[in-house]
Amino acid sequence: MKVNSQIQISSNTLEAIRITVNGVLQRKLGRQNYRLRIRPKPFQKYRENRMLAFAGADRVQSGMRNSFGRSTGVCARVRAGQIVLEVGAYLRDLPLVRDRLRVARMKISSSCQTVILKYKTPEFLKKSGLPLYDAKKRREIPIYELELAKT
C-alpha cells in the first residue's frame, strides 16, 4: 500500500493500521502464513497550541503570541509514492488481504493505492523479513492478469 501525496502519519494511525490488518490475518490465515511490515517510522514531533474554552478565557490566555505549542505526539513524514505497508501472503489469500488493505486505506487522510506483486517462489516469505524491491526477484502483476494467476 502506498500513498499518493506527501503527508504526515501519526503514530496512532500507524498503530490503528497495524491492528486492522494484523488481527484479522492472524485469525484467518495463521501466524506463519503471512508477513506484515509497516515501513515508516514516526520520529517527527508535532505540536499543538491549545486554546482555552471557558468563560473569561480571553483574559487568561495570550492567543497566538508565543504560539510554539506543546508536543502532542510523534508522526512519520511520508513522501508521495512511498510504501506505508507491505503484506506478503500466498496468492490464494489475496481477496482477504485486499479487503484488509481497503479498510486500512480508510484510516489515512490521503488517497492510497494498493500494488500487487507476485513472488517467483514462496521461500521469500520464510525469511526474517520481506526483501527490498528487486526487479529480478519479483514482478508486478497487471489487474487483467489476476484471474490467470490464481492457481
C-alpha positions as CSV (number, residue, x, y, z in Angstrom):
1,M,0.0,0.0,0.0
2,K,1.5,3.3,-1.0
3,V,0.3,6.9,-0.5
4,N,-0.3,9.2,-3.4
5,S,0.6,12.6,-1.8
6,Q,3.1,13.8,0.8
7,I,1.6,13.7,4.3
8,Q,2.4,13.2,7.9
9,I,1.0,10.0,9.5
10,S,0.7,10.0,13.3
11,S,1.9,7.0,15.4
12,N,-1.7,6.4,16.4
13,T,-2.7,6.0,12.8
14,L,0.1,3.6,12.1
15,E,-0.9,1.5,15.1
16,A,-4.5,1.5,14.0
17,I,-3.5,0.3,10.6
18,R,-1.3,-2.5,12.1
19,I,-4.2,-3.7,14.4
20,T,-6.7,-3.5,11.5
21,V,-4.6,-5.7,9.2
22,N,-2.8,-7.9,11.7
23,G,-5.7,-9.0,13.8
24,V,-7.8,-10.5,11.0
25,L,-4.9,-12.0,9.1
26,Q,-3.6,-13.7,12.2
27,R,-7.1,-15.2,13.0
28,K,-7.9,-16.3,9.4
29,L,-4.5,-17.2,7.9
30,G,-2.4,-18.2,10.9
31,R,0.7,-16.6,12.3
32,Q,3.1,-18.4,9.9
33,N,1.3,-17.8,6.6
34,Y,1.9,-14.1,6.1
35,R,4.4,-11.2,6.6
36,L,3.3,-7.7,7.7
37,R,5.7,-4.8,7.7
38,I,4.9,-1.2,8.4
39,R,7.7,0.8,6.7
40,P,7.6,4.4,8.0
41,K,9.0,5.1,11.5
42,P,7.4,8.0,13.5
43,F,10.1,10.4,14.7
44,Q,8.8,13.9,13.9
45,K,7.2,15.6,16.9
46,Y,4.0,17.6,16.2
47,R,2.8,20.3,18.4
48,E,-0.5,21.9,19.3
49,N,-1.3,25.3,20.7
50,R,-4.4,24.5,22.7
51,M,-6.8,27.3,23.3
52,L,-8.8,27.5,26.5
53,A,-12.6,27.2,26.1
54,F,-14.4,28.6,29.2
55,A,-15.8,31.9,30.3
56,G,-13.2,34.6,30.7
57,A,-10.6,32.6,28.8
58,D,-9.7,35.7,26.7
59,R,-8.3,37.4,29.8
60,V,-6.2,34.3,30.8
61,Q,-4.5,33.2,27.6
62,S,-2.2,35.0,25.2
63,G,-3.7,33.8,21.9
64,M,-1.2,33.3,19.2
65,R,1.6,35.3,20.9
66,N,4.4,32.7,21.7
67,S,2.4,30.1,19.8
68,F,5.0,27.3,19.7
69,G,2.7,24.8,21.5
70,R,3.2,21.7,23.4
71,S,4.4,18.4,22.0
72,T,1.3,16.3,21.4
73,G,2.8,13.2,19.8
74,V,5.1,11.9,17.0
75,C,4.4,11.3,13.4
76,A,6.1,9.9,10.3
77,R,6.8,12.1,7.3
78,V,5.8,10.2,4.1
79,R,6.7,11.3,0.6
80,A,4.3,10.8,-2.3
81,G,4.6,7.3,-3.7
82,Q,6.2,5.9,-0.6
83,I,5.2,2.5,0.6
84,V,3.4,2.5,4.0
85,L,2.5,-1.1,4.5
86,E,3.7,-4.4,3.0
87,V,1.8,-7.7,3.3
88,G,3.4,-10.9,2.0
89,A,0.9,-13.8,1.6
90,Y,0.1,-16.6,-0.7
91,L,-2.0,-15.9,-3.8
92,R,-4.9,-17.9,-2.6
93,D,-5.3,-15.5,0.3
94,L,-5.3,-12.4,-2.0
95,P,-9.1,-11.5,-1.5
96,L,-8.7,-11.3,2.3
97,V,-5.5,-9.3,2.1
98,R,-7.0,-6.9,-0.4
99,D,-10.1,-6.4,1.8
100,R,-7.9,-5.6,4.9
101,L,-5.8,-3.2,2.9
102,R,-9.0,-1.5,1.8
103,V,-10.0,-1.0,5.4
104,A,-6.5,0.2,6.3
105,R,-6.6,2.8,3.5
106,M,-9.6,4.5,5.1
107,K,-7.5,5.3,8.2
108,I,-5.0,7.5,6.2
109,S,-6.0,11.1,5.4
110,S,-4.5,10.8,1.9
111,S,-5.6,8.7,-1.0
112,C,-3.7,5.4,-1.2
113,Q,-3.0,2.8,-3.8
114,T,-2.7,-1.0,-3.5
115,V,0.0,-2.6,-5.6
116,I,0.1,-6.3,-6.0
117,L,3.4,-8.0,-6.6
118,K,4.0,-11.7,-7.2
119,Y,7.0,-13.6,-5.8
120,K,8.6,-16.2,-8.1
121,T,9.0,-18.6,-5.2
122,P,7.2,-18.7,-1.8
123,E,10.5,-19.2,0.1
124,F,10.9,-15.4,0.3
125,L,8.1,-15.5,2.9
126,K,10.1,-17.8,5.2
127,K,13.0,-15.4,5.6
128,S,13.2,-13.0,8.5
129,G,11.7,-10.1,6.6
130,L,10.4,-9.1,3.2
131,P,13.1,-8.5,0.6
132,L,13.6,-5.0,-0.7
133,Y,12.4,-4.2,-4.2
134,D,14.5,-6.1,-6.7
135,A,13.2,-6.5,-10.3
136,K,15.0,-9.8,-10.7
137,K,13.2,-11.5,-7.8
138,R,9.6,-10.4,-8.4
139,R,7.4,-8.7,-10.9
140,E,4.3,-6.5,-10.8
141,I,1.0,-8.2,-11.9
142,P,-1.3,-6.1,-14.0
143,I,-5.0,-6.2,-12.9
144,Y,-6.1,-8.1,-16.1
145,E,-3.7,-11.0,-15.2
146,L,-5.1,-11.7,-11.8
147,E,-7.6,-14.3,-12.9
148,L,-4.8,-16.2,-14.6
149,A,-2.5,-16.1,-11.6
150,K,-5.0,-17.5,-9.0
151,T,-3.8,-21.1,-9.5
